């Protein structure tokens, strides 16, 4: 992977040069506005735009299909081997013990085991592949697909969550797909909360996409426009921040609220954040930082333990980068017989 730095007078010129030099699959890593130096500061208020980008290799993919297993995925790297003690524990279905060692909480592993034994009996098959197939089938039955209609709601898409969860990056990725891949019209509100919204990168990215961005709420020019709202993250245990966010959401017309959480955090903390933010009635969950978390099995805890569907999975800071509609297959570890 070779990084290329391009400097131009405008975002449109920079983007055109990126596409000309690296092709349409170029990935933008960073965008910033350079300071004005020398006497130019007397008549020039803003400096040039610097864009760092690269063209991914054809074989460079984070979401890789497992060889010989087209229905299974290893999203980034092979998962961490499960603990031997968990495999030799009290469960007769070794696949369930394996999932438990990979992050599935015991109460949900018990629920899964009850469902598996009700369908297939108490004794698992002798062949590990057949056993895993049966467990996988039952676990997949708990998956709740996110209704696609919520992505076309007329109200604004509002991203909430704690600071550092990746809300602005998720917005940029979704916006890029909507504008470039789906050819949708869009508009962005970059709003302040109790704290100032400092996401200057969002404004620069919108300029590159020729998407209007506003620092205050304005009516969309066209009914078919998608409206994305970026807000600063809040501490859900801070009453003034919670009250301010509640009032802000109430002022928006039929908001579609998306809760963005960092999947690299421990499951207990994620459930604590989910519980605190659930008062805002999010329509779905979006998990980020999956490039930093190999134990995606733990996300099944939210499928089994909440009534909120998972809509998207995001990895890394690159835009457009990895941003995929959530599917049950993407939460399974590699079902290699030696690991069961």
N, C-alpha and C positions, 0 to 999 in steps of 0.2 A: 504494500500500500504506500503510495507516494502522495504526500500532501503538497498542494499547490496554493500559493498565496497570490491573490489578484487584488490590485488596487484600482479603483475607478472613481469617477466624480459622482456617480449616482448608483443607487441599488439596481436600477434597470440595466445599466451598462455592465455592472459587475456580474449580474445573473446571466446576461447574454454571453459574456466572455467565459464564464464557467461552463456553460453548455457548449460553447464553441470549442473550448480546449479539452474538456473532459467527457462531453457527450451528455445525453439526456438522463443517464443514470447517476450522474454526479451527486455526491452527498455533501452537503454544507456542514462543516464542523463548527465554524465560528464566524460571527459577523460583528464588526465593531466600526465605529466612526473614529478616524484618526484626528488628533488635534491639529490646529492650524499653527504653523510656525512662521517666524519672521515677520516681515512687513505685511504679509498677506492677511494678518489678523486685523488690519485697519479696514479692509473692505470685504473680508470673507468671514462669515459667522460660523460656518461649519466646514470641517475638513472632509477629505475623501473617505470613501467606504473601503474597508479592507475585508475581504472574504477569504477564508481558508476552506478548501474543499478537496475531495479526492474522488476518483472513480473506482468503485469496488471491483475486485476481480470477479470473474464469472463464477468461480467456485467458492467465493467468500459469502457464506450464509450462516446466520446464527441459528436459524430454525432448520435443522438438518433432518431429513428422513433417515431412519435407521436402515442400514443395508439389509435387505431381505425381509424387512418388516414395514411395508409401505403405510400401515395404519398407525404407526407409532412414531413419536418425535423425540429427539433429544434437543431441546431448544438452544442450549449453548454448549455445555460440556457434559460428559457422562456424569450421572449423579454420584454423590459420595456413597461408597459401599455401606450397606446397612450394618448395624451392630450384630454380631453373631448371637449375643444373648437374646436379642429380640426375636431372632429367627428360631431359637430353641425354647421359646417361652411357652406360655400356657395355651396358645392357640393351635388347633389342629390344622387350620388353613394357614400355611406358611406365607402365602401371598399377603394375607391381611396383617400378619406380624411384620412383614417386610414394609408394608405401607405405614404401619405404626412407627417403625424405626426411622422412616423417612419424613415424619412430621405430622402424620394423622393422629389427632388426639384420641385417647383411649375411649372416651364416651362415643365418639363417632365410629371408631373401629368396632366397638361392641355392636353398634347399630348396623354397621355393614355386615358383620358376622351373622347377626340374626337374619338379615335379609338373604344372605348367601345360603345359609343352612336351610332356610324355609324353601328356597328354590331348588337347591342341589343336594340337600341332605347334610348330615353331620360329618360324613367322611369325604375328604377331598379326593379327586382323581389321583392316580399314581404318578401320572406324567405332569411335571411342573408347568409345561406349556398349557395343558388342558386346564389345570387349576387356575392359572393366571387368567386365562380366557374367561372362565366363569366368574371370577371376582371382578374383572374389568367390566364385563357386561352388566353385572348388578350395580356396580358403582356408577356406571354411565347413566343408569336409569334415574339417578338422583339429580342429574344435571338439569338446570332450568335455562333454556336458551333465552337470551335477552330479546324481547320483542323488537323487531326492526323498526316498528312505527315510532318508537320514542326518538329515533335519530332524525325523523322528519317532522317533529312537532313544530308548530309555528312559533312557540315561545323561545326565548333565548336559552342556549346551552351554557349553564353556569357551573364552573369547576370550583369545588370547595375541598378543604383538607388542611392538615397541619402544615406548617412551614417546612420546605424541603421535600415535600412528597412528589414534586414533579408536575404540578398542575399546569404551569405555563408551557412546559415542553410538550405535554399531552395536547394542549390546545393547538400549538404550532403544528404538531404532526397531523392531527385531525383536520385542521384548516388546510394544510398542504394537500392532503388526499382529496378533500372536498373540492378545492379550487382547480388543481391540476389534473387529477384522475377522473373526477366526476363532473368537472366543468360547472360547478355550482357557483352562484353569486354569494358573497359572504361579507360580513362586516364584524368588526371587533370593538368591544368596549373594554378599555383598560382602566378599571376603576380603583379608587382608593377605598380603604376601609378605615378602621381606627388608625392604621399605619399607612404610610405612603406606598403605593405600588411602584416598585423600582425596576420593573421588568422592561428595561430599554430594549433588550434583545427582541421582545415581541413587536415593538414598533418598527424596528429595522426589518424584521422578517415580513411583516405586513406590507411594508414598502416594496420589498422584493417581489411579492405576489400581486402587487397593485390592489391590495385590499384596504379599504378605509378603516382607520383605527381612531377611536375617540377616547379622550380622557374623561368624558362625562357621557351620560345616557342621552342618546338622540333616537328619534324614530327611524327605523330602516327605510331606505328609499323605495324598496320594492318588497312586495309581500313574499316573493319566493326567495329572498335572501336568507341565508343562514346567519344567525346572530350568535357570536361567541362572547362570553363575558369572563374576563380574567380578574380575579380578586386576590388580595394578599392572603396568605395562610394565617390561620388563627390557632390559638391554644384553646381547645374546647372546654378547658376547665377554668377559663378566665371569664367570669360573668359579663363584664362590659363588652368583651369581644363577641361573645355569643349573642348578646342582645343587639349589638350593632349589626351583626350578620343577619340575624332574624329580620330586623327592620329593612335591611337592604334587599333581602330576597322578597319580602312582602311588597316592596315598591316595584318589582319587576313584573311584567305581564306574563303570567303562566310560565314561570321558569322551569326548565328541565334541569334538575340538579344532579350533578355527577360527583360522587365522592371518590377522590383520588388518594390512594394509600401506597406507601413504599413497601413493596413485598420483601425487601431485605430485612425489615424489622422482625423481631420475634413475634410469634403468633399471639401470645398473650397481650402484647402491646397493641398489635393490630386490632384485636377484638375490643380492647379498651377504647381505641380511637373510633372504631365502628359504633360502639355503644354510645359514645359521646356525640358523634355527628349524626346519629340516626334521628335525632330530634328535628333535623332539617328535611327529613323524608326524601333522601336521595332515590332516584329511580334505578340506579345501578352502581356497581363498584368498578373502578378502573385501577388495576395494579401496575405499578411501575418498578424500575430498577431490577428487572428480572435478569439482567446481565450480572448482577451481584448476588443472586440467590439461586442455588442449584436445587433446593428442596421445594420445588413447586407443588409437590404433593400436599404441602401444608395449606394450599389455597382451597383444597377440598373441604377444609374445616368451615369455610365460609359458605360453600355450597350446602353443606349439611346443617350448619348452625345458624344461618340467617335466612330471611325471606327476600333478600336482595340479590338479583342476578349479577353475574360478572359479565361486563360487556366488552372490555378491551384489555389486552396485555401489552405492556410497553417495555422496551429494553434500550438502555443507553440514552445519551444526550444528542445523538446525531439526528438530523432532520433531513428527509422524512424518516430514515431509520426504521427500527423495528416497532411497528404499531399494528397489531393484528386483532381482528374480532376474536373474542375468547371462544374456545371450543374445548370440550372435555378432553380430547386427545392431547392437547397441549399441556395438560396438567398431570399426565401419566409419566412415571419414570420409565427408563428403558427396561423392558421385560426380558432381560437375558436370563436363561435358565440357571446360570451359575450364581445369580444374585437372589434367586427366590428362596 
